[in-house]
Amino acid sequence: MDNEFAGQIAIVTGAASGLGLAISKRLHVSGAQVAMFDLNDAALQPVLKELGKNAFAFPIDLTREIEVTALIDRIGNQLGKLDILINNAKITGKTNIKSHKIEAENLHFVFDVNFITSFFTTRTILP
């Protein structure tokens, strides 16, 4: 274990699986306090137990700006300044569909998760 991120506070979105999970674990083992954001609370809980101290799980719908702002403000107040933001939450949406058959609702959801959520978290943290 190195302490490259000792004393730093990180937020990782999409932390329950894939790259977000790997990034969360790496930051944690490198000394960071890690706030893991994901819509899938059931997947976050085993990760939280595995990492233990200095890991925090926050089930959240990142497409809801008011919830994002409130949670980030709460974390900042509890843990101190936020040092690292990993905007990892991404989805593919429905696959194996011809372009002209994609529903607008699906396209909006993919755009919201892949772009808008990063905008909400970044805009809240930067000030």
Backbone as a ProteinNet text record, in pm:
[ID]
protein_1_A
[PRIMARY]
MDNEFAGQIAIVTGAASGLGLAISKRLHVSGAQVAMFDLNDAALQPVLKELGKNAFAFPIDLTREIEVTALIDRIGNQLGKLDILINNAKITGKTNIKSHKIEAENLHFVFDVNFITSFFTTRTILP
[TERTIARY]
83.7	0	88.2	63.9	133.3	38.3	88.4	5.4	0.5	-0.4	-1.6	-117	-230.8	-348.7	-387.6	-294.1	-321.1	-373.8	-480.7	-539.9	-629.3	-644.8	-729.4	-867.8	-964	-1101.8	-1142.7	-1192.1	-1228.7	-1375.5	-1436.7	-1570.4	-1555.1	-1612.3	-1610.8	-1755	-1798.3	-1933.4	-1926.4	-2036.5	-2037.8	-1943.3	-1940.4	-1838.9	-1874.2	-1991.1	-2032.9	-1978.6	-1926.4	-1877.2	-1777.8	-1715.5	-1628	-1514	-1487	-1377.3	-1397	-1520.3	-1546.5	-1510.3	-1539.1	-1503.2	-1351.4	-1285	-1139	-1072.6	-1123	-1068.4	-1090.7	-1209.2	-1239.1	-1143.1	-1120.6	-1030.1	-887.3	-843.5	-706	-687	-782.4	-772.6	-770.2	-855.9	-865.8	-736	-681.7	-558.5	-441.1	-455.2	-351.2	-373.3	-466.3	-481.5	-594.4	-667.8	-777.5	-900.5	-977.6	-1113.2	-1197.9	-1277.4	-1348.2	-1499	-1564.6	-1710.6	-1755.9	-1820.4	-1860.9	-2007.5	-2032.6	-2167.8	-2211.2	-2332.2	-2389.2	-2538.1	-2613.5	-2756.8	-2785	-2693.2	-2711.3	-2659.9	-2744.2	-2705.5	-2669.2	-2740.7	-2712.4	-2570.5	-2520.1	-2383.5	-2280.7	-2319.3	-2227.2	-2196.5	-2294.8	-2279.4	-2166.3	-2150.9	-2037.7	-1902.6	-1896.1	-1772.4	-1740.3	-1840.8	-1823.5	-1768.7	-1824.3	-1777.8	-1633.9	-1603.4	-1468.1	-1364.8	-1394.5	-1297.8	-1289.6	-1403.2	-1403	-1379.7	-1293	-1267.8	-1226.9	-1276.7	-1248.5	-1312	-1411.2	-1490.9	-1636.3	-1705.1	-1842.9	-1925.7	-2042.1	-2129.5	-2249.8	-2280.4	-2392.9	-2476.6	-2587.4	-2676.5	-2744.5	-2733.9	-2788.2	-2818.9	-2926.1	-2958	-2890.3	-2778.9	-2699	-2765.6	-2876.4	-2947.1	-3035.9	-3042.6	-3124.5	-3032.8	-3029	-2934.4	-2946.2	-3066.2	-3085.4	-3023.4	-3040.9	-2982.1	-2829.5	-2776.2	-2631.3	-2571.1	-2629.5	-2579.5	-2586	-2698.8	-2715.7	-2615.1	-2595.1	-2503.8	-2359.1	-2318.5	-2180.8	-2156.1	-2252.6	-2239	-2225.5	-2305.7	-2300	-2164.2	-2112.9	-1982.8	-1873.6	-1879	-1780.8	-1783	-1902.1	-1914.6	-1865.4	-1888	-1849.1	-1701.3	-1649.5	-1514.1	-1410.8	-1454.6	-1360.7	-1358.2	-1253.9	-1246.5	-1241	-1295.4	-1296	-1178	-1093.3	-969.9	-977.9	-1056.3	-1056.5	-1200.6	-1230.3	-1360	-1334.8	-1387.6	-1381.2	-1523.4	-1552.1	-1683	-1683.2	-1716.2	-1708.6	-1845.6	-1953.4	-2086.1	-2119.9	-2135.9	-2168.4	-2253.7	-2337.2	-2418	-2415.2	-2455.2	-2463.4	-2606.5	-2703	-2841.7	-2874.7	-2985	-3024.2	-2927.5	-2894.3	-2799.5	-2865.1	-2795.2	-2841.9	-2974.4	-2986.8	-3106.8	-3063.4	-3138.3	-3107.5	-3131.3	-3046.3	-3049.6	-3188.2	-3260.5	-3391.7	-3499.3	-3463.3	-3559.4	-3530.9	-3427.9	-3396.3	-3502.2	-3554.4	-3656	-3589.8	-3655	-3601.3	-3576.8	-3664.3	-3649.6	-3517.2	-3482.1	-3357.1	-3237.7	-3244.3	-3136.3	-3118.3	-3227.4	-3219.8	-3157.7	-3194.3	-3139.6	-2988.6	-2944.3	-2800.9	-2728	-2781.5	-2719.2	-2714.9	-2823.9	-2828.3	-2722	-2710.3	-2612.9	-2470	-2447.9	-2311.4	-2257.5	-2343.4	-2296.8	-2347.7	-2477.1	-2536.4	-2489.3	-2476	-2432	-2291.9	-2203.9	-2069.7	-2076.1	-2164.9	-2184.6	-2231.8	-2330.7	-2384.6	-2276.3	-2202.5	-2102.7	-1989.5	-1942.3	-1831.5	-1873.2	-1989.1	-2036.1	-2054.2	-2093.1	-2111.5	-1977.3	-1881.9	-1754.9	-1659.6	-1655.3	-1555.4	-1552.2	-1664.7	-1655.8	-1596.1
-118.3	0	124.6	215.1	342.9	447.2	562.3	668.8	789.4	764.2	871	969	919.2	1003.9	1022.3	1001.1	1013.9	1152.9	1155.1	1281	1346.8	1286.3	1344.4	1279.5	1356.7	1308.8	1299.9	1181.9	1156.1	1118.7	1164	1118.9	1044.1	924.4	844	811.4	852.3	817.8	686.4	613.9	483.4	386.8	393.8	322.7	178.3	132.2	-1.5	-113.8	-80.2	-185.4	-128.3	-216.8	-178.7	-86.6	11.1	104.6	185.6	225.9	303.2	226.6	99.5	13.8	2.2	-23.5	-35.7	94.5	206.9	337	361.4	329.5	346.9	266.3	141.2	55.4	109.3	153.7	205.7	332.4	423.3	544.9	511	417.9	378.8	316.3	223.4	156.6	254.7	365.8	468.1	578.7	556.4	646.5	746.8	753.6	850.2	802.8	899.4	870.5	873.3	770	756.7	756.1	852.8	859.3	798.8	684	610.5	638.6	692.7	724.8	622	571	482.7	469	446.6	423.9	287.9	193.8	55.8	35.9	62.4	49.3	-94	-191.6	-331.7	-370	-313	-341.6	-261.9	-145.2	-63.7	-126	-189.2	-236.7	-337.9	-438	-530.3	-459.9	-361.8	-285.7	-208.6	-149.4	-73.8	-164.1	-283	-378.2	-422.5	-443.2	-486.3	-378.6	-254.8	-147.2	-101.9	-100.5	-63.7	84.1	112.1	249	340	461.2	564.6	539.4	451.2	431.1	458.9	527.2	568.6	542.5	482.4	450.1	543.1	599.5	690	650.3	579.9	550.3	680	713.6	840.1	832.3	900	918.5	1048.6	1036.6	1152.5	1242.2	1199.1	1283.9	1386.2	1379.6	1473.8	1578.2	1694.1	1798	1836.6	1849.2	1889.6	1787.2	1658.1	1553.1	1555.4	1577.2	1581.5	1695.9	1812.4	1929.8	1909.5	1860.5	1839.6	1737.3	1627.8	1523.7	1572.5	1638.5	1687.8	1792.4	1879	1977.9	1907.9	1804.4	1729.3	1662.4	1601.6	1535.8	1638.6	1750.3	1855.6	1906.9	1921.5	1968.3	1864.9	1736.8	1630.7	1595.4	1589	1537.9	1647.7	1763.7	1870.4	1895.7	1958.9	1993.4	1867.5	1878.5	1766.2	1783.6	1681.6	1690.6	1627	1520	1440.4	1411.9	1431.7	1392.6	1305.5	1184.8	1094.3	1078.8	1144.6	1134.6	1010.2	897.9	770.6	713.9	761	703.4	717.6	605.3	603.6	480.9	492.4	378.8	372.7	258.6	245.6	260.9	243.2	244.9	113.3	110.9	-10.3	-33	-159.7	-193.4	-284.8	-304.9	-389.1	-340	-208.3	-146.1	-59.2	-65.5	21.7	166.8	253.8	394.9	456.8	427.6	489.8	430.7	325.7	264.8	296.7	374.8	412.9	511	484.8	573.6	698.1	811.6	938.3	932.2	865.7	854.4	785.7	679.6	609.2	699.6	771.3	862.3	972.2	1028.1	1130.9	1075.9	954.4	894.9	872.9	822.2	801.8	936	1037.9	1170.4	1224.2	1209.2	1257.9	1190.8	1059.3	987.8	1016	1015.1	1026.9	1169.4	1267.7	1405.3	1491.5	1497.7	1588.8	1558	1430.8	1398.7	1453.4	1445.8	1502.6	1654	1715.2	1859.6	1896.4	1823.6	1852.6	1837.7	1727.2	1706.8	1809.1	1834.4	1928.1	2069.7	2110.9	2245.9	2265.7	2161.3	2171.6	2175.7	2096.9	2085.9	2202	2251.1	2352.8	2476.3	2534.4	2654.1	2621.2
0	0	0	-93.2	-91.6	-33.3	-6.2	51.6	-40.3	-169.2	-269	-249.5	-202.8	-186.1	-39.2	50.8	193.9	226.8	306.5	349.2	246.7	130	26.2	28.3	-17.2	-22.8	-169.4	-207.9	-346.6	-358.1	-464.6	-503.4	-634.5	-639.4	-760.8	-796.1	-915.1	-960.2	-1039	-1037.5	-1103.1	-1034	-900.6	-822.1	-788.2	-822.6	-779.8	-867.1	-984.7	-1073.2	-1174.1	-1246.3	-1356.2	-1316.7	-1402.4	-1379	-1251.3	-1223.6	-1102.8	-977.6	-976.6	-863.8	-852.2	-963.6	-962.5	-918.3	-965	-926.3	-777.4	-729.3	-587	-500.4	-538.5	-461.6	-465	-580.6	-593.4	-510	-516.8	-436.1	-287	-248.5	-108	-57.8	-132.1	-90.9	-92.2	-165.4	-170.6	-68.8	25.4	137.8	132.6	23.6	13.7	89.9	138.1	183	56.1	32.9	-93.8	-72.2	-133.9	-136.1	-268.3	-259.7	-379.8	-410.3	-529.2	-573.5	-677.6	-662.8	-763.8	-738.1	-841.8	-829.7	-766.4	-784.5	-740.7	-597.9	-499.4	-359.2	-323.4	-379	-348.2	-389.4	-497	-540.9	-460.8	-409.1	-329.7	-193.1	-132.4	4.7	23.4	-63.7	-46.4	-62.2	-149.5	-168.9	-41.3	16.4	140.5	250.8	261.8	363.1	335.7	209.5	172.1	204.6	172.1	192	337.4	406.3	548	572.6	668.8	714.1	596.5	600.3	501	364.5	361.1	240.4	276.4	188	213.8	88.7	106.5	-6.3	-5.4	-121.5	-135.2	-256.1	-231.9	-344.2	-386.2	-514	-561.7	-710.1	-747.9	-889.2	-931.4	-999	-1036.9	-1140.5	-1196.7	-1292.7	-1222.7	-1090.6	-1012.4	-948.1	-1008.4	-968.3	-821.1	-770.2	-631.5	-537	-566.8	-483.8	-491.4	-609.7	-628.3	-547.7	-560.8	-489.5	-338.6	-290.1	-146.3	-92.4	-164.3	-117.8	-118.7	-224.2	-231	-123.3	-100	8.4	143.1	165.2	291.4	310.1	204.5	212.7	240	171	193.1	335.4	391.5	529.7	630	602.1	695.2	685.6	564.5	545.1	517.5	479.9	446.2	297.4	252.9	111.2	25.1	-91.8	-184.8	-279.8	-286.7	-363.5	-502	-511.8	-634.5	-674.2	-802.1	-858	-979.3	-975.3	-1089.8	-1142.4	-1254.3	-1318.8	-1407.5	-1348.8	-1417.2	-1457.1	-1398.6	-1425.9	-1574.3	-1640	-1782.9	-1812.4	-1914.2	-1959.4	-2111.2	-2166.2	-2311.1	-2361.5	-2274.7	-2319.6	-2388	-2456.1	-2527.7	-2642.8	-2664.8	-2771.5	-2874	-2983	-3093.6	-3151.2	-3158.3	-3215	-3332.5	-3439.8	-3553.2	-3511.9	-3561.9	-3521.9	-3531.5	-3635.5	-3653.7	-3561.8	-3487.6	-3396.3	-3249.1	-3223.8	-3085.7	-3036.9	-2919.8	-2861.5	-2806	-2822	-2772.5	-2621.7	-2547.4	-2402.2	-2365.8	-2439.2	-2415.8	-2446	-2554.9	-2592.5	-2487.6	-2439.8	-2335.2	-2207.3	-2170.3	-2048.8	-2062	-2176.5	-2200.7	-2193.7	-2256.9	-2253.4	-2111.1	-2038.9	-1900.3	-1814	-1823.3	-1741.2	-1788	-1917.3	-1968.3	-1971.7	-1975.5	-1981.2	-1865.9	-1849	-1751	-1609.6	-1573.8	-1438.2	-1410.6	-1508.5	-1492.9	-1478.3	-1550.7	-1539.6	-1399.5	-1347	-1213	-1105.5	-1108.9	-1004	-1014.2	-1133.5	-1151.6	-1112.5	-1156.8	-1126.3	-976.2	-905.7	-760.7	-687.6	-731.8	-661.9	-690.3	-810.7	-845.1	-754.6	-720.1	-633.2	-497.8
[MASK]
+++++++++++++++++++++++++++++++++++++++++++++++++++++++++++++++++++++++++++++++++++++++++++++++++++++++++++++++++++++++++++++++

